[in-house]
Amino acid sequence: MSDTIDEIYLKIAQGIAKSITTSWDRAVINAEVFDDAANFNGVYELDGKTLYFEVEDDAYDYFEEIKEIMSGNNKWNRAKFTLKPSGDFSIDFQWDQALDDEIKANQ
C-alpha cells in the first residue's frame, strides 16, 4: 500500500466516471466490506431516474486500503461513496452490528 487516502478516493471517483457511459447527476457506491470479501452496489441518478452501473473490480482493493489506513481509528463495515459530476464527493462510514453478526454466523 503506497497510496494516500486522497489518491484512493480519486481512484474510486475515476472508476465511477469510467463505468457510467452517459451523463449523470449523482453516483453512489454502496459498499459492505468484510474481512476477506465485499459487496458493492453502484447506482446513479439521471433526470430523476435511478439507474445501475457495474462497480470496478479494483474497488475491493481500494476499500480494503481505506480500511487498512483507518484501522484503529474507525470501525466500519459499510461505506457510501457519493460523487457529483463536478468531482465533489463525500464518503460516509457506518458500523452495522447486524451485518457483522450475519457474516460471523455464516463463516
N, C-alpha and C positions, 0 to 999 in steps of 0.2 A: 504494500500500500504506500503510494507516494503522493497521491492527490490530496489537496486540501479540501475541506468541506465545500468551499465555494466552487472549486473545479468540478466536484462531484455533482453539485446542484446544476451547474452549467451543462454537464453531460446528460443529465436526466432531461433537462429542458430541450436540448438539441435532439434527443431521441424522440421526444413527443412531436416536435416540429417536423421531423423526418417521417414519422409514422402517419401523420394526417396530411393527406394529399389535396385537401380543399381548404378554403378559408374557414375560419372558426372564431368563435367569440371567447371561449374559455375551455381549457382542457384540464382534466384531472386524472392522476393515477392514484388509485386506492390500493394500498399495499398491506398485506398481512405477512409479517416476517417472523419465521420460526427459527429454531436452532440451525437446521440444515435444509430448509426449504422456504418457499414463499408463494404467495398467491397474489396476482395482480389483476386489476380491472382498470381499463382505460376508457374514459368517456370524454366526449367534447360536446359543446353546445354550438349550434348554428341556427340563427333565426328562431330561437325559442325551442328548437328540437334537440333532443339528446340522442347522440349517436355514439358508436363504439369504435375504438381503434385498438390495434394489437400492440401491446407493450413489448418493447425490445427485450430480447433475452438478456442483454447486458444489464438491464435494470436490477436483476437479482444481485449482481456483483456490486452495483452502486449502493443499494440499500444495505448490503452487508458491510460495506466500507463505512457507511454512515454509522451503523450500529457499533462497529469497532471503535471509531473515533469517539463516539459518545459513551462508550462503556464506562460504567461507574457514575456517570453524571445523570443520565436519564434512562429509566427502564421503559421500553415501549415495544409493542408488537404490532401496532397499526400505525400507518403513516398516510397522510393525504397530501400529495404534491399538486398544487394548483398553479397553472400557468396561463397568462394572458398573451395575446399576440405581440404586445409591446415588449415582452420579455420580463415584465413584472411577475413575481411568483411568491407563493407562500408555501410553507410546509408545516403541517401540524402532526404532532406525535401523541399517541394515546396508549395507555396500558389497558388491555381488555382481559380481565382475570378469567372470564368465562371461556374466551378463546384459548387461553393458556391451559386451563383445566381440560378442555376438549382435546387439545393436542397431546397432553400428557396421558390422557385416558386411552388414546388410540395408538400409543407407541408400543 
